[in-house]
C-alpha cells in the first residue's frame, strides 16, 4: 500500500507517455486520473494508520552506502509529517487531474500533458522547501541564529510579496505572489518555523493548499471563459456570467484573508497570536509586520474580486458572448475545494495544534525544550491584538471598495502623476530586484562567460586540442616526408640509427647512456650534413 503511492503515478505516466497513441485521449485521462485518485484514497488510509495511531513505517529498499563505519539504507519513511504532507498534495493533485480533463479538452497533446502531470505537480514543488525545513527541525532547533533568520526572513517576505502582488495586473501573478506571501518557501509558514511552532506551520501548509488551489483553479475557469485573457483590467461584470466561479473564489478569498471561522482563520491567526504571545522583541515586531502583510493581502484579494466580477465590463463584446461556466469536470473540483476552504480548518484544528494532541508523538518534528511555547495561545494574547487583523481586514476592504466606486478620480490622478507612476513601477517591477540582478549580476556573468569561451574554449583548448594537434601532426608528417631526398648514403644513415635504437631499447632506462648516445647521433648527423 505504501509503495503504491509512488508506483501508481509512475505507471500512469509511463502508460500515457509511451502508449498514448494506443490508449487515446480518453484512455490517458481515465488511467491517470484513476491512479491519482487511488493514491489519494491510500494516503487517507495512511494518514489514519500512521498519524492517529503513531505507528511510523520504514521501508528499506536496498543498501545505498556500504562501508566499514558507514552504512546508509535507501528507503521510505512514513511518519505523521509525511502522512500529513500526502493529504494536501494528493487531494489537490487528484482534483487538478479531474479539472484538467475539462480544461485541456481541446488540446491536441493530452497524452503528453497527463504524462507530465502524473509525475510533477505544483502542489509538491510549492511545499517542498517548507517541508524540508520542518524535516530538519532537529538541526534548526539547536541554532537560535537560524530560527531568528527564519523569523525575520518570513516576515519581510510576507510584506514584500504582498506589495508586489498588489501592483500586478495578471490574475495568476497576483495569486502566485499571494502564495509566496503566505506559504511558498517563505512567508507565514517560515514565521511559524522561526517560532519553533512546526505543527502550526504544517497546519497552515495543509489549510493553505486547499484555498490557494481553489483560487488558482477559479482563475483558470475565468481565463477559460474569456478566451485565455489573463489581464483582469479587461474583465469586469463576470459575476452574471460565472456565478459559481464567483462564489467559490469569494469563499477562497475569505479563507485567504483569515476571515473568522474559515479554514485559513484557524492557522493564520494562530501564527500571528503565537508571534505576539512570545513577548520578545523580534516576535512582537514580526507580529506587526505580518499584520501589515495581512492588510496588503486583503487589498489584492478585494482587487481581484472587484475588477474581475463586480465592476462594469471592460472587455470586448465578443469575449462576453462566449463567456460560460465550466463543465462538470472543472466545476466539481471547485465545489470540493470550496467545502475544504470552509470546513477543513475547523475539523482538523485539534488534531494539528490542539493543546493535548498526541499526533506528533512519533518524533516526526522536534522542538527543543528551551523553545517550547508553554502557553495556550488563544488566551495569552490581549483581545485587541487578537482582533487587530480582523479589524484591519474589514476596514481596508471597505476602503478599497469605496475608493474604487466613489473616489476613482483620485486613484487615476495618483496613478498618472509622476510620483504615483514611479511608485507603481517600483512595486510592479518587484522592487527593481530583477533589474538589479540582470544589470549588475547577470550581465557581468554573461560577459565573463563570453571571455571564458573566447580565451579558453575557443582559444587555449582548441589551440592545444583539435587545431594544435592537427598542425603538429601536419608538421611532423612534412618533416618525415623531407627525409626522402633520394640519396643512398642518407638512407644508410637512417638504417644505422634505427639499428642502434633497436639494440639500445632494453637499456633505455639508463638515462646517462641514453643522453650520450643521443649526443653522439646529433654530432654524427651534423658532421654528415
Secondary structure, DSSP 8 states (H G I E B T S, - for coil): -TTHHHHHHHHHHHHHHHSHHHHHHHHHHHHHHHHHHHHHHHHHHHIIIIIITT--EEEEEEEEEE-SS-EEEEEEEE-HHHHHHHHHHHHHHHHHHHHHHHHTTT-TTHHHHHHHHHH--HHHHHHHHHHHHHHTHHHHTT-HHHHHHHHHHHHHHHHHHHHHHHT--BHHHHHHHHHHHHTSSSSHHHHHHHTT-HHHHHHHHHHHHHHHHHHHHHHHHHHHHTTT--BGGG---TTTT-HHHHHHHHHHHHHHTT-TTSHHHHHHHHHHHHHHHT-SHHHHHHHHHHHHHHHHHHHHHHHHHIIIIIS---S-HHHHHS-----HHHHHHHHHHHHHHHHHHHHHHHHHH-TT--TTTT-SS---GGG---S-HHHHS-HHHHHHHHHHHHHHHHHHHHHHHH-HHHHHHHHHSHHHHHHHHHHHTGGGHHHHIIIIIIHHHHHHHHHHIIIIIIIIIHHHTHHHHHHHHHHHHHHHHHT----HHHHHHHHHHHHHHHHHGGGTT-HHHHHHHHHHHHHHHHHH-
